[in-house]
Amino acid sequence: MSFSIVSLNLAGLALSTFFYGIYFVLFFISMYLLMRRSQTGESIYRTAVFNSALLLFILITSHWIMILARIFLAFQEERNAELFLADSRQSTALAQNTIVVFCTLIGDSLIIHRLWVVWSGSKLVLIFPVVSLLGLTVDSFVSDYVNWRYADVFANPSLKVGAVLTLLTNVYCTALITWRIWAVTRRSMPVGGTNLMHFLVIWIESTAFHAFWAILFFVLYQAESEFQYIVIEAVPEVVGFVNTLIHTRVGLGWTSEQMQMTDSPGGFSAKAKSLAGSEV
């Protein structure tokens, strides 16, 4: 069953709006909580995480406005909406894709930062994701150039490379963060039972939803499915949604690293246990 490009873009707008609404509310909640923490002596205004959150908000809001603007432009008089929305060489499409790239790079950088903190500043675990991030950065410039020359999004081989690189970064970081937190928290779980809160903490902190979205896009793009249009349009909103979840929990002081686990084998260092402070 085939769907028109117009229908897919309208569905993408609906999905992006849904995630943007959640992200918008969580962003201001997380900013309020983090700024309230700064009033207790923990300055946040010059930190990378705080400034990256503000930058993401600007980019994600611009992305949502761009999607909406493209829908309006597509239905202007004497314009073929189907051809307009399908042409990746349009200036609005290039601007939208560029925002997606920047949000992806920032999102991957924040995941790598999270990995670095959870692993107590270990440089060894960072080698692979940092190389992958650098590769994605270079590939993104190539991808923008190819998009400018070809109208067909599936004719851009660099998009496949970028999808693989961001997928590897997300899966790698998610796996190592999940394993690290599970290894440290397992001894603190109630005997004979399962602490579901710990499971929730691992799920959110490992940014598993971000990894899931990367896998979904990769599969759809590799299959040259038209549904990839819907998934990729919501990428910035998903990146923001995942990170504000973490920031909100940091602001509330709900990070698992704040537990006292010094007696656990391979436990976190003092830096990792005070993750809330380092995050902001």
C-alpha positions in Angstrom: 0.0 0.0 0.0 1.5 3.3 -1.1 0.9 6.7 0.6 1.3 10.1 -1.0 4.2 12.4 0.1 1.6 14.9 1.3 0.0 12.3 3.6 3.3 11.2 5.0 4.4 14.8 5.7 1.1 15.5 7.4 1.6 12.4 9.5 5.1 13.6 10.3 3.8 16.9 11.4 1.3 15.3 13.7 3.9 13.0 15.3 6.5 15.8 15.6 3.8 18.0 17.2 3.0 15.3 19.7 6.6 14.9 20.7 7.3 18.6 20.7 4.3 19.2 23.0 5.8 16.7 25.5 9.3 18.2 25.1 8.1 21.8 25.5 6.5 21.0 28.9 9.5 18.9 30.1 12.0 21.5 29.0 10.5 24.3 31.1 10.0 21.9 34.1 13.7 20.8 33.8 14.9 24.4 33.4 13.0 25.5 36.5 14.3 22.6 38.6 17.9 23.1 37.4 17.8 26.9 38.0 16.3 26.2 41.4 19.3 24.0 42.2 21.6 26.8 41.1 20.2 29.0 43.8 21.5 26.6 46.4 25.1 27.3 45.2 25.4 25.0 42.2 25.9 27.3 39.2 24.6 25.9 36.0 24.6 28.8 33.6 28.1 28.2 32.2 27.9 24.4 32.0 27.9 22.5 28.7 24.7 20.6 29.6 22.7 23.7 30.4 23.8 25.6 27.3 23.3 22.5 25.1 19.8 22.2 26.4 19.1 25.9 25.5 20.6 25.3 22.0 18.5 22.2 21.5 15.4 24.1 22.4 16.1 26.8 19.8 16.9 24.2 17.2 13.9 21.9 17.9 11.5 24.8 18.0 12.9 26.0 14.7 12.6 22.5 13.3 8.9 22.3 14.2 8.2 25.7 12.8 10.0 24.7 9.6 7.8 21.6 9.2 4.7 23.7 9.6 5.9 26.3 7.2 6.7 23.7 4.5 3.1 22.3 4.7 1.7 25.8 4.2 4.2 26.6 1.4 3.3 23.3 -0.3 -0.4 24.3 -0.6 0.2 27.7 -2.0 -1.5 28.6 -5.3 -0.2 27.1 -8.5 2.2 24.8 -6.6 2.3 21.0 -6.8 2.4 20.0 -3.2 3.5 16.5 -4.0 6.5 17.6 -6.0 7.4 20.4 -3.5 7.5 18.1 -0.5 9.3 15.3 -2.3 12.1 17.6 -3.5 15.0 17.5 -1.0 16.7 20.3 -2.9 14.2 22.9 -1.7 15.9 25.5 0.5 13.3 24.8 3.3 14.0 21.1 3.1 17.8 21.7 3.2 17.3 23.9 6.3 15.1 21.3 7.9 17.6 18.5 7.2 20.5 20.7 8.6 18.6 21.2 11.8 18.0 17.4 12.1 21.8 16.9 11.6 22.7 19.4 14.3 20.2 17.9 16.8 21.5 14.5 16.1 25.1 15.5 16.7 24.2 17.3 19.9 22.1 14.3 21.1 24.9 11.9 20.4 27.4 14.2 22.2 25.1 14.3 25.2 24.8 10.5 25.2 28.6 10.2 25.0 28.9 12.7 27.9 26.5 10.5 29.9 28.6 7.5 29.2 31.7 9.3 30.3 30.1 10.4 33.6 28.6 6.9 34.4 32.0 5.3 33.7 33.7 7.7 36.0 35.7 9.5 33.3 37.1 6.4 31.7 38.7 7.4 28.4 38.9 3.9 27.1 35.2 3.5 26.7 35.0 6.8 24.8 37.3 5.8 21.9 34.6 4.1 19.8 31.7 6.6 20.2 34.0 9.7 19.7 35.4 8.2 16.5 31.8 7.4 15.4 30.7 11.0 16.2 33.6 12.5 14.2 32.7 10.3 11.3 29.0 11.3 11.6 30.1 15.0 11.6 32.1 14.6 8.3 29.3 12.5 6.8 26.7 15.1 7.6 28.5 17.8 5.5 28.7 15.3 2.6 25.0 14.4 3.0 23.9 18.1 2.8 25.9 18.5 -0.4 24.4 15.4 -2.0 20.9 16.5 -0.9 21.5 19.8 -2.7 22.3 17.9 -5.9 19.7 15.1 -5.9 15.9 15.3 -5.3 15.5 11.7 -4.3 16.4 11.1 -0.7 17.1 7.4 -1.3 19.7 8.4 -3.9 21.9 9.8 -1.1 24.3 7.0 0.1 25.8 9.2 2.8 22.5 9.1 4.6 22.9 5.3 5.0 26.4 5.9 6.5 25.1 8.5 8.9 22.2 6.2 9.9 24.7 3.4 10.7 27.1 5.7 12.6 24.4 7.3 14.9 22.9 3.8 15.4 26.2 2.4 16.5 26.8 5.3 18.9 23.4 5.0 20.5 23.5 1.2 20.8 27.0 1.2 22.1 26.4 3.9 24.7 23.0 2.5 25.7 24.5 -1.0 26.2 27.5 0.2 28.3 25.4 2.6 30.4 22.8 0.0 31.1 25.4 -2.6 32.0 27.3 -0.2 34.3 24.2 1.0 36.2 22.9 -2.6 36.5 26.2 -3.9 37.8 26.4 -1.2 40.5 22.7 -1.3 41.5 22.1 -5.0 41.5 23.4 -5.5 45.1 21.1 -2.8 46.4 18.0 -4.5 45.1 15.7 -6.0 47.7 16.5 -9.7 48.4 13.9 -12.0 46.7 12.3 -9.1 44.7 12.8 -6.7 41.9 13.0 -3.0 42.4 11.0 -1.6 39.4 12.3 1.9 40.2 15.8 0.8 39.4 14.6 -0.7 36.2 12.9 2.6 35.3 16.1 4.5 36.2 18.2 2.2 33.9 15.7 2.5 31.1 15.7 6.3 31.1 19.4 6.9 31.8 20.4 4.5 29.1 18.4 6.6 26.6 16.9 3.4 25.3 14.1 5.2 23.5 16.6 7.2 21.5 18.4 4.0 20.5 15.0 2.5 19.5 14.2 5.5 17.3 17.7 5.3 15.6 17.1 1.6 14.9 13.6 2.3 13.6 14.9 4.9 11.2 17.8 2.7 10.1 15.5 -0.2 9.3 13.0 1.9 7.4 15.6 3.8 5.4 17.5 0.6 4.5 14.2 -0.9 3.3 13.5 2.4 1.4 10.2 2.6 3.1 8.2 5.8 2.7 7.5 5.7 6.4 11.1 6.9 7.0 9.8 10.4 6.2 7.6 10.3 9.3 10.3 8.9 11.6 13.1 11.3 10.5 10.9 14.4 10.9 10.5 13.6 14.6 14.2 13.0 15.3 14.9 16.4 16.8 11.8 16.2 19.1 12.8 12.7 20.2 16.4 13.9 21.0 15.0 16.7 23.1 12.4 14.6 24.7 14.9 12.0 25.9 17.4 14.6 27.2 14.8 16.6 29.1 13.6 13.4 30.8 17.2 13.0 32.2 17.5 16.7 33.1 14.2 16.6 34.9 15.3 13.6 36.9 18.6 15.3 37.7 16.7 18.4 38.8 14.6 16.3 41.1 17.7 14.5 42.4 16.4 11.1 41.2 19.6 9.8 39.6 20.7 6.4 40.7 24.3 7.5 41.0 23.4 9.6 44.1 22.9 6.4 46.1 25.7 5.5 48.5 27.3 2.5 46.8 30.9 2.8 47.9 30.8 -0.8 49.2 29.8 -2.2 45.8 32.5 -3.9 43.7 33.3 -1.5 40.8 31.2 1.2 42.4 31.1 4.7 41.0 33.6 7.2 42.0 32.7 10.4 43.9 32.2 12.2 40.6 29.7 9.7 39.3 27.8 9.5 42.6 27.3 13.2 42.4 26.1 13.0 38.8 23.3 15.5 39.5 25.9 18.2 40.1 28.1 17.3 37.1 25.0 17.1 34.8 24.1 20.7 35.5 
